[in-house]
Amino acid sequence: MVFEKVAGMIAKQLRLDVSEVTADKRLVEDLKADSANVMVLIMDLEDAFDMMVDDTAINTLRTVGDVVKYIEDHQ
């Protein structure tokens, strides 16, 4: 469930088809997110999952799977 919600949010933010968003895709290199996209996405994820993403963790969230795992580990 977390993956589907995250994938939908990423697809909407980056104007992609949700089928393009897979766990192994890198946010910047593969999905073409820029730093502004990533920051907005983090804020949206914090709201959607009622959590705070640690500033030091943001640089470790490179793939869609990293984002999903972080959310699952911190809910």
C-alpha positions in Angstrom: 0.0 0.0 0.0 2.8 2.4 0.8 4.5 1.8 -2.5 1.3 2.5 -4.5 0.6 5.8 -2.6 4.2 6.9 -3.0 4.4 5.9 -6.7 1.1 7.8 -7.3 2.5 10.9 -5.6 5.8 10.8 -7.5 4.0 10.3 -10.8 1.7 13.3 -10.2 4.6 15.5 -9.0 6.8 14.6 -12.0 3.9 14.3 -14.5 4.7 10.7 -15.3 2.6 7.7 -15.9 2.5 5.7 -12.6 3.7 2.6 -14.5 7.0 4.4 -15.0 7.5 4.6 -11.3 9.1 1.4 -10.0 11.0 0.7 -6.8 14.4 0.6 -8.5 14.0 3.9 -10.4 16.3 6.7 -9.1 14.4 9.9 -8.5 17.0 12.3 -10.1 18.8 10.2 -12.7 15.9 8.0 -14.0 12.7 10.0 -13.2 14.4 13.4 -13.9 13.4 15.0 -10.6 15.3 18.2 -9.7 16.0 19.4 -6.2 12.8 21.5 -6.1 10.8 18.4 -7.1 12.4 16.4 -4.3 11.7 19.0 -1.7 8.1 19.3 -2.6 7.8 15.6 -2.7 9.3 15.2 0.7 6.8 17.8 2.1 3.9 16.1 0.4 5.0 12.7 1.8 5.3 14.2 5.3 1.7 15.4 5.0 0.3 12.3 3.5 2.0 9.9 6.0 1.8 12.3 9.0 5.5 12.1 9.7 8.7 14.1 9.5 11.6 13.2 7.2 14.9 13.8 9.0 16.9 16.4 7.0 20.0 14.1 7.1 18.0 11.3 5.6 16.9 13.3 2.5 20.3 12.7 0.8 20.0 8.9 1.3 16.6 8.7 -0.5 17.8 8.1 -4.0 15.4 5.5 -5.4 11.6 5.1 -5.1 12.3 2.0 -3.0 14.5 4.0 -0.6 11.6 6.4 -0.1 9.1 3.6 0.5 11.5 1.8 3.0 12.1 5.0 4.9 8.3 5.6 5.3 7.7 2.0 6.3 10.5 2.2 8.9 9.4 5.5 10.4 5.6 5.1 10.6 
